[in-house]
Amino acid sequence: MADSTVTSTNRIDEDDDSGLKRSITGVQLFFYTLGDVLGSGIYVLIGLVAAAVGGAFWIAFAAGVTVAAITGSAYAELVTKYPQAAGSSLYVQKAFNNKALTFLVTVSFLSASFAATGSLAAGFASYFSELLDGGPPALLVSLVFVAALVLINYIGITESVVMNMLMTFVELSGLIIVMIIGVWYVAEGNADFGVLTDISVSGNPALAVLAGVALSFFAMTGFENTANVAEETIDPYKAFPRSLVGGMIVAGIVYVLVSMAAALTVPTDQLAGSDVALLEVVKQGILPFSTDLMTTIFTVIALVAITNTTLVTLVTQPRILYGMAREDVVPGVFAKIHPTRRSPWVGLLFSGLVVGGLLVTGTLVTQAGGSLDIVERLALVTVVFLLAIYALVIVTCLKLRGQDEDERAFRANTPLLIVGLIGNLAILYYAIYDDPTSLYWCAGLLAVGVVLYAAEKLFGSKGTAATAPPLEK
């Protein structure tokens, strides 16, 4: 039975014009999740994971997606209890009623999103250089790429989600090509299955796999973005558990199969040394087609895949700011929307500027002799932020049990949530232990949030939630 104390703000009113427009269907939400997860690492970071683990790097993807899927079930429970914008920030506020903590979660999630966008934009530039040899500098390509996606998001959420769904089919086709190449290679009798159990790095094999999980976890992220469009989803009670968890399971299966195909067809050291590792599979010329043609086609597919994920990430950023501005946690200016497009243009512009700043800073640090390239650096920063948030969300999910209950809400398995909490904390500990300098980057991004927090405290006006206009109509 539903708790009689549930407030009306936690229930869904399809005719309510005071919030965001409900226009996202369950099918769109599934592909929104699938597209975000699939494109957020497998095309960009698979070589780095191979370098960390060896030929058995598929194990890192399998372990990572297991922990992420358990975390996703916590999000599914919370989003069906509180189907509103702002995601993890909203849940933490509900559980602890502490605006300082809520703000910390908000700015941490935004920081992770900014870093992820920067990493993907840099990955886009790597594939773009394969398509256009001798083209413009990578930094310029990355900045133009981000600016173009900001413009698409400015047009509106519905257009962005429809474009996302279409691009998901394209990026899936690229991964299917890789799997077909793997099957073809196996059918020819050339595959050495021993490579799939090879952890060829020096040191403790368990730590090598954990290092791979820490990197591969970037590829599992993105599902949390889905929770931030809860207020724009039709019938979220049914849509979210199926679309969020289902999308992650499908993505996990694809990741494992693609990893195996790559490991079987390309030498591990070749994968580890490439910025476009999946493209190395196509370049092997295993299929009976023109290798040059297949390379060009796959490069275009990879560009679309990365674009897809980055588009979803940029959809999320201004909507987090919008939702928290209505809660008087960040300055009310982020609740402003465009009078005709109904999009949160202030938050969107701010997001684009922060990501651009990260790209410029990362490029300068790399050119000055940084130990990690910009893709790996920003990916690790993303993982550190998100693992901390994921652990807190699971704690929040357990703490809110018995509050605001609704018979339609999804309920996650409690023992699995405990396993997920331990998994997130273990990966977080190792990620920081292995690369403590990532904390400097985290601190720099948090500093941006401190400025916003101070601005709200000093100059913010109360009652933003009551006056903020709805988004796209």
C-alpha positions as CSV (number, residue, x, y, z in Angstrom):
1,M,0.0,0.0,0.0
2,A,1.1,3.5,-0.6
3,D,2.1,5.6,2.3
4,S,-0.7,8.1,3.1
5,T,1.9,10.7,3.9
6,V,3.2,10.9,0.3
7,T,3.0,14.5,-0.8
8,S,1.5,15.5,-4.1
9,T,4.9,16.7,-5.3
10,N,6.1,13.1,-5.4
11,R,3.2,12.0,-7.5
12,I,2.9,12.4,-11.3
13,D,0.3,14.7,-12.7
14,E,0.3,14.4,-16.5
15,D,-1.7,17.6,-16.8
16,D,0.5,19.7,-14.6
17,D,1.9,22.7,-16.5
18,S,4.1,23.9,-13.7
19,G,7.1,21.6,-14.5
20,L,8.8,20.1,-17.5
21,K,6.9,18.6,-20.4
22,R,6.4,14.8,-20.4
23,S,7.3,13.9,-24.0
24,I,9.8,11.0,-23.7
25,T,8.4,7.5,-24.3
26,G,9.7,4.3,-22.7
27,V,11.2,3.2,-26.0
28,Q,13.0,6.5,-26.4
29,L,14.2,6.2,-22.8
30,F,15.6,2.7,-23.4
31,F,17.7,4.0,-26.3
32,Y,18.6,7.1,-24.4
33,T,20.1,4.9,-21.8
34,L,21.6,2.4,-24.2
35,G,23.1,5.0,-26.4
36,D,24.6,6.9,-23.6
37,V,26.3,3.9,-22.0
38,L,27.4,2.3,-25.3
39,G,29.1,5.3,-26.7
40,S,30.7,6.6,-23.5
41,G,33.8,4.4,-23.5
42,I,33.9,1.3,-25.7
43,Y,35.0,3.5,-28.7
44,V,37.3,5.7,-26.7
45,L,38.9,3.8,-23.8
46,I,39.1,0.1,-24.8
47,G,42.8,0.4,-25.6
48,L,43.6,1.8,-22.2
49,V,41.7,-1.0,-20.5
50,A,43.6,-3.6,-22.6
51,A,46.9,-1.9,-21.5
52,A,45.9,-2.2,-17.8
53,V,44.8,-5.9,-17.9
54,G,46.0,-7.7,-21.0
55,G,44.1,-9.9,-23.3
56,A,41.5,-10.8,-20.6
57,F,40.3,-7.2,-20.4
58,W,36.8,-8.3,-21.1
59,I,36.7,-9.4,-17.5
60,A,37.1,-5.7,-16.4
61,F,34.1,-4.7,-18.5
62,A,32.0,-7.6,-17.2
63,A,32.9,-6.7,-13.6
64,G,32.3,-3.0,-14.1
65,V,28.9,-3.4,-15.7
66,T,27.8,-5.7,-12.9
67,V,28.5,-3.1,-10.3
68,A,27.0,-0.3,-12.5
69,A,23.8,-2.3,-13.1
70,I,23.3,-2.9,-9.4
71,T,23.7,0.9,-8.9
72,G,21.2,1.4,-11.7
73,S,18.6,-0.6,-9.8
74,A,19.0,1.9,-6.9
75,Y,18.4,4.8,-9.3
76,A,15.4,2.9,-10.7
77,E,13.8,2.7,-7.2
78,L,14.5,6.3,-6.4
79,V,13.3,7.7,-9.7
80,T,10.0,5.9,-9.4
81,K,9.5,7.3,-5.9
82,Y,10.6,10.8,-6.9
83,P,10.0,11.2,-10.7
84,Q,11.4,14.7,-10.9
85,A,14.4,16.5,-12.4
86,A,17.7,16.8,-10.6
87,G,18.4,13.0,-10.1
88,S,20.9,12.2,-7.3
89,S,20.9,15.7,-5.9
90,L,17.1,15.4,-5.3
91,Y,17.5,12.0,-3.6
92,V,20.2,13.2,-1.3
93,Q,18.2,16.2,-0.3
94,K,15.2,14.0,0.4
95,A,17.2,11.7,2.6
96,F,19.4,14.1,4.5
97,N,17.7,17.5,4.1
98,N,21.1,19.2,4.0
99,K,21.5,21.8,1.3
100,A,25.3,21.9,1.7
101,L,25.5,18.1,1.1
102,T,23.0,18.4,-1.7
103,F,25.0,21.1,-3.4
104,L,28.2,19.0,-3.0
105,V,26.5,16.1,-4.8
106,T,25.2,18.5,-7.5
107,V,28.5,20.1,-8.2
108,S,30.2,16.7,-8.1
109,F,27.8,15.2,-10.6
110,L,28.2,18.3,-12.8
111,S,31.9,18.1,-12.6
112,A,31.8,14.4,-13.6
113,S,29.6,15.3,-16.5
114,F,31.9,18.2,-17.6
115,A,34.9,15.9,-17.4
116,A,33.2,13.1,-19.3
117,T,32.1,15.5,-22.1
118,G,35.7,16.7,-22.3
119,S,37.1,13.2,-22.6
120,L,34.6,12.2,-25.2
121,A,35.2,15.4,-27.2
122,A,39.0,14.6,-27.2
123,G,38.1,11.1,-28.3
124,F,36.0,12.5,-31.1
125,A,39.0,14.5,-32.3
126,S,41.2,11.3,-32.4
127,Y,38.7,9.5,-34.7
128,F,38.2,12.7,-36.7
129,S,42.0,12.8,-37.4
130,E,41.7,9.3,-38.9
131,L,38.9,10.5,-41.2
132,L,40.6,13.7,-42.3
133,D,44.3,13.3,-42.4
134,G,46.2,16.5,-41.9
135,G,43.1,18.3,-40.7
136,P,42.7,21.0,-38.1
137,P,44.3,20.8,-34.6
138,A,42.6,18.3,-32.2
139,L,41.8,21.1,-29.7
140,L,39.9,23.1,-32.4
141,V,38.0,20.0,-33.5
142,S,37.0,19.3,-29.9
143,L,35.8,22.9,-29.2
144,V,33.8,23.1,-32.4
145,F,32.3,19.7,-31.6
146,V,31.1,20.9,-28.2
147,A,29.8,24.1,-29.6
148,A,27.7,22.3,-32.2
149,L,26.1,20.0,-29.6
150,V,25.3,23.0,-27.4
151,L,23.4,24.4,-30.3
152,I,21.5,21.2,-30.8
153,N,20.5,21.1,-27.2
154,Y,19.4,24.7,-27.4
155,I,16.9,23.7,-30.0
156,G,15.1,21.4,-27.5
157,I,14.9,18.2,-25.5
158,T,12.5,16.3,-27.8
159,E,14.7,16.9,-30.9
160,S,17.8,15.9,-28.9
161,V,16.2,12.6,-27.7
162,V,15.0,11.7,-31.2
163,M,18.4,12.4,-32.6
164,N,19.9,10.3,-29.8
165,M,17.7,7.3,-30.6
166,L,18.7,7.5,-34.3
167,M,22.4,7.7,-33.5
168,T,22.1,4.8,-31.1
169,F,21.2,2.5,-34.1
170,V,24.3,3.8,-35.9
171,E,26.7,3.2,-33.0
172,L,25.2,-0.3,-32.5
173,S,25.9,-1.1,-36.1
174,G,29.6,-0.3,-35.5
175,L,29.8,-2.6,-32.5
176,I,28.0,-5.3,-34.6
177,I,30.6,-4.9,-37.3
178,V,33.3,-5.6,-34.6
179,M,31.4,-8.7,-33.4
180,I,31.0,-10.0,-36.9
181,I,34.7,-9.6,-37.5
182,G,35.3,-11.6,-34.4
183,V,32.9,-14.4,-35.4
184,W,34.4,-14.4,-38.9
185,Y,37.9,-14.8,-37.5
186,V,36.9,-17.6,-35.2
187,A,35.1,-19.4,-38.1
188,E,38.3,-19.3,-40.2
189,G,40.0,-21.2,-37.4
190,N,42.6,-18.4,-36.7
191,A,41.5,-17.5,-33.1
192,D,43.7,-18.2,-30.1
193,F,41.2,-18.4,-27.2
194,G,44.0,-18.5,-24.7
195,V,44.3,-14.7,-25.1
196,L,41.0,-14.3,-23.3
197,T,42.5,-15.6,-20.1
198,D,45.8,-13.7,-20.4
199,I,46.5,-11.1,-17.8
200,S,49.9,-10.3,-19.1
201,V,50.8,-7.2,-17.1
202,S,53.3,-7.3,-14.3
203,G,52.3,-7.5,-10.7
204,N,49.2,-8.9,-9.0
205,P,46.6,-10.1,-11.5
206,A,43.7,-9.1,-9.2
207,L,45.0,-5.5,-9.0
208,A,45.5,-5.5,-12.8
209,V,41.8,-6.4,-13.3
210,L,40.8,-3.8,-10.7
211,A,42.8,-1.2,-12.6
212,G,41.0,-2.2,-15.7
213,V,37.6,-2.0,-13.9
214,A,38.5,1.6,-12.7
215,L,39.1,2.6,-16.3
216,S,36.3,0.6,-17.9
217,F,33.8,2.0,-15.4
218,F,33.9,5.2,-17.5
219,A,32.2,3.1,-20.2
220,M,29.4,2.1,-17.8
221,T,28.6,5.6,-16.8
222,G,25.8,7.5,-18.4
223,F,22.8,5.7,-17.0
224,E,22.6,8.2,-14.2
225,N,21.8,10.9,-16.8
226,T,18.6,9.0,-17.5
227,A,17.3,9.9,-14.0
228,N,17.5,13.5,-14.8
229,V,14.8,13.4,-17.5
230,A,12.3,11.8,-15.1
231,E,10.1,14.8,-15.1
232,E,10.0,14.7,-18.9
233,T,9.2,11.0,-19.2
234,I,5.7,9.5,-19.9
235,D,4.7,7.0,-17.1
236,P,8.1,6.8,-15.4
237,Y,6.8,4.1,-13.0
238,K,6.9,1.6,-15.8
239,A,9.4,3.2,-18.1
240,F,12.4,3.6,-15.8
241,P,13.0,0.1,-14.3
242,R,12.7,-1.5,-17.7
243,S,14.5,1.1,-19.7
244,L,17.3,1.9,-17.3
245,V,18.3,-1.5,-16.0
246,G,17.4,-3.2,-19.3
247,G,19.5,-0.8,-21.3
248,M,22.5,-1.4,-19.0
249,I,22.2,-5.2,-19.3
250,V,22.1,-5.0,-23.1
251,A,25.1,-2.6,-23.1
252,G,27.0,-4.9,-20.8
253,I,26.5,-8.0,-23.0
254,V,27.6,-6.0,-26.1
255,Y,30.7,-4.7,-24.2
256,V,31.8,-8.2,-23.3
257,L,31.3,-9.6,-26.8
258,V,33.0,-6.6,-28.4
259,S,36.0,-6.9,-26.0
260,M,36.4,-10.6,-26.8
261,A,36.2,-9.9,-30.5
262,A,38.9,-7.2,-30.2
263,A,41.2,-9.3,-28.1
264,L,40.9,-12.3,-30.5
265,T,41.6,-10.3,-33.7
266,V,44.2,-7.7,-32.7
267,P,47.4,-8.2,-30.6
268,T,47.0,-6.7,-27.1
269,D,50.0,-4.4,-27.4
270,Q,48.6,-3.0,-30.6
271,L,45.2,-2.3,-28.9
272,A,47.0,-0.8,-25.9
273,G,49.0,1.6,-28.0
274,S,46.1,3.0,-30.1
275,D,43.9,6.0,-29.4
276,V,41.3,4.4,-31.8
277,A,41.5,0.8,-30.6
278,L,38.3,-0.5,-32.1
279,L,39.3,0.9,-35.5
280,E,42.4,-1.4,-35.3
281,V,40.0,-4.4,-35.5
282,V,38.6,-3.1,-38.8
283,K,42.1,-2.4,-40.1
284,Q,43.0,-6.1,-39.8
285,G,41.2,-6.6,-43.1
286,I,39.5,-9.8,-41.9
287,L,36.2,-9.3,-43.7
288,P,36.2,-9.8,-47.6
289,F,35.6,-6.1,-48.3
290,S,37.9,-3.2,-49.1
291,T,39.8,-2.4,-45.9
292,D,40.0,1.3,-46.7
293,L,36.3,1.5,-47.3
294,M,35.5,-0.3,-44.1
295,T,37.9,1.9,-42.2
296,T,36.2,5.0,-43.4
297,I,32.7,3.7,-42.7
298,F,33.7,2.6,-39.2
299,T,35.4,5.9,-38.4
300,V,32.2,7.7,-39.3
301,I,30.2,5.3,-37.1
302,A,32.6,5.9,-34.2
303,L,32.2,9.7,-34.6
304,V,28.4,9.3,-34.5
305,A,28.7,7.1,-31.4
306,I,30.8,9.6,-29.5
307,T,28.5,12.4,-30.7
308,N,25.5,10.4,-29.3
309,T,26.9,10.0,-25.8
310,T,28.1,13.6,-25.6
311,L,24.8,14.9,-26.8
312,V,23.0,13.0,-23.9
313,T,25.6,14.3,-21.4
314,L,25.0,17.9,-22.5
315,V,21.3,17.4,-22.2
316,T,21.8,16.6,-18.6
317,Q,24.0,19.4,-17.4
318,P,21.7,22.4,-17.8
319,R,18.8,20.4,-16.5
320,I,20.6,19.6,-13.2
321,L,21.3,23.3,-12.8
322,Y,17.7,24.1,-13.7
323,G,16.3,21.7,-11.1
324,M,18.6,22.8,-8.3
325,A,18.0,26.5,-9.1
326,R,14.3,25.8,-8.4
327,E,15.5,24.4,-5.0
328,D,17.5,27.6,-4.3
329,V,20.8,25.6,-4.2
330,V,22.5,27.3,-7.1
331,P,21.8,30.9,-8.4
332,G,18.4,31.4,-9.8
333,V,19.8,32.5,-13.2
334,F,20.1,28.8,-14.1
335,A,16.3,28.5,-14.0
336,K,16.1,30.9,-16.9
337,I,14.8,29.4,-20.1
338,H,14.6,30.7,-23.7
339,P,11.2,32.4,-24.4
340,T,10.6,30.5,-27.6
341,R,12.7,27.3,-27.5
342,R,11.9,26.7,-23.8
343,S,15.4,25.4,-23.2
344,P,17.6,26.2,-20.2
345,W,20.0,28.4,-22.2
346,V,21.9,29.9,-19.3
347,G,22.9,26.5,-17.9
348,L,23.6,25.2,-21.4
349,L,26.0,28.1,-22.2
350,F,27.7,27.7,-18.8
351,S,28.2,24.0,-19.5
352,G,29.8,24.6,-22.9
353,L,32.2,27.2,-21.4
354,V,33.3,24.9,-18.6
355,V,33.9,22.0,-20.9
356,G,35.8,24.2,-23.3
357,G,38.0,25.4,-20.4
358,L,38.7,21.8,-19.5
359,L,39.8,20.9,-23.0
360,V,42.1,23.9,-23.2
361,T,43.6,23.2,-19.8
362,G,44.0,19.5,-20.5
363,T,45.7,20.1,-23.8
364,L,48.2,22.6,-22.3
365,V,49.0,20.1,-19.5
366,T,49.5,17.3,-21.9
367,Q,51.8,19.4,-24.1
368,A,53.8,20.4,-21.1
369,G,54.6,16.8,-20.4
370,G,51.7,15.4,-18.5
371,S,51.9,11.7,-17.7
372,L,48.4,10.9,-19.0
373,D,46.7,12.1,-22.2
374,I,43.6,14.2,-21.9
375,V,41.2,11.4,-22.7
376,E,42.5,9.2,-19.9
377,R,42.9,12.1,-17.5
378,L,39.3,13.4,-17.8
379,A,37.9,9.8,-17.8
380,L,39.6,9.1,-14.5
381,V,38.3,12.3,-13.0
382,T,34.8,11.3,-14.2
383,V,35.1,7.9,-12.5
384,V,36.3,9.3,-9.2
385,F,33.3,11.7,-9.0
386,L,30.7,9.2,-10.1
387,L,31.8,6.3,-7.9
388,A,31.5,8.5,-4.8
389,I,28.0,9.6,-6.0
390,Y,27.0,6.1,-6.8
391,A,27.9,4.9,-3.3
392,L,26.0,7.7,-1.7
393,V,23.0,7.1,-3.9
394,I,22.8,3.4,-2.7
395,V,23.0,4.6,0.9
396,T,20.3,7.1,0.1
397,C,18.1,4.5,-1.4
398,L,18.4,2.3,1.7
399,K,17.8,5.3,4.0
400,L,14.6,6.3,2.2
401,R,13.0,2.9,2.5
402,G,9.7,3.3,4.2
403,Q,9.4,7.0,3.2
404,D,7.1,8.3,0.4
405,E,6.2,4.8,-0.6
406,D,4.0,4.2,-3.6
407,E,2.7,0.8,-4.7
408,R,3.8,1.6,-8.3
409,A,7.4,2.3,-7.3
410,F,10.2,-0.2,-8.2
411,R,12.1,-1.9,-5.3
412,A,15.7,-2.9,-5.7
413,N,17.1,-6.1,-4.1
414,T,18.7,-5.1,-0.8
415,P,21.5,-7.7,-0.6
416,L,22.5,-6.7,-4.2
417,L,22.6,-3.0,-3.1
418,I,25.0,-3.9,-0.4
419,V,27.3,-5.7,-2.9
420,G,27.0,-2.6,-5.2
421,L,28.0,-0.3,-2.4
422,I,31.1,-2.3,-1.5
423,G,32.0,-2.6,-5.2
424,N,31.7,1.2,-5.8
425,L,33.8,2.0,-2.8
426,A,36.5,-0.6,-3.7
427,I,36.9,0.7,-7.2
428,L,36.9,4.3,-5.9
429,Y,39.7,3.5,-3.5
430,Y,41.8,1.9,-6.1
431,A,41.3,4.6,-8.7
432,I,42.5,7.3,-6.2
433,Y,45.3,5.0,-4.9
434,D,46.5,4.3,-8.5
435,D,46.3,8.0,-9.6
436,P,46.2,10.4,-6.7
437,T,46.8,13.4,-9.0
438,S,43.2,13.0,-10.3
439,L,42.2,14.6,-7.0
440,Y,43.8,17.9,-8.1
441,W,41.5,18.0,-11.1
442,C,38.5,17.1,-9.0
443,A,39.4,19.9,-6.6
444,G,39.6,22.4,-9.5
445,L,36.2,21.5,-10.7
446,L,34.7,21.6,-7.2
447,A,36.2,25.1,-6.9
448,V,33.8,26.2,-9.7
449,G,31.0,24.9,-7.7
450,V,32.1,26.8,-4.6
451,V,31.9,30.0,-6.6
452,L,28.3,29.2,-7.5
453,Y,27.5,28.3,-3.9
454,A,28.9,31.5,-2.6
455,A,27.0,33.5,-5.3
456,E,23.8,31.9,-4.2
457,K,24.4,32.6,-0.6
458,L,25.4,36.2,-1.2
459,F,23.2,37.3,-4.0
460,G,20.5,34.6,-4.4
461,S,16.8,35.3,-4.0
462,K,14.5,32.8,-2.4
463,G,11.4,31.4,-4.0
464,T,13.0,30.4,-7.3
465,A,11.0,27.2,-7.4
466,A,7.8,29.1,-7.4
467,T,8.7,31.5,-10.2
468,A,10.8,29.3,-12.5
469,P,8.9,28.8,-15.8
470,P,8.5,25.3,-17.3
471,L,10.9,24.1,-20.0
472,E,10.0,23.0,-23.5
473,K,6.2,23.1,-24.2
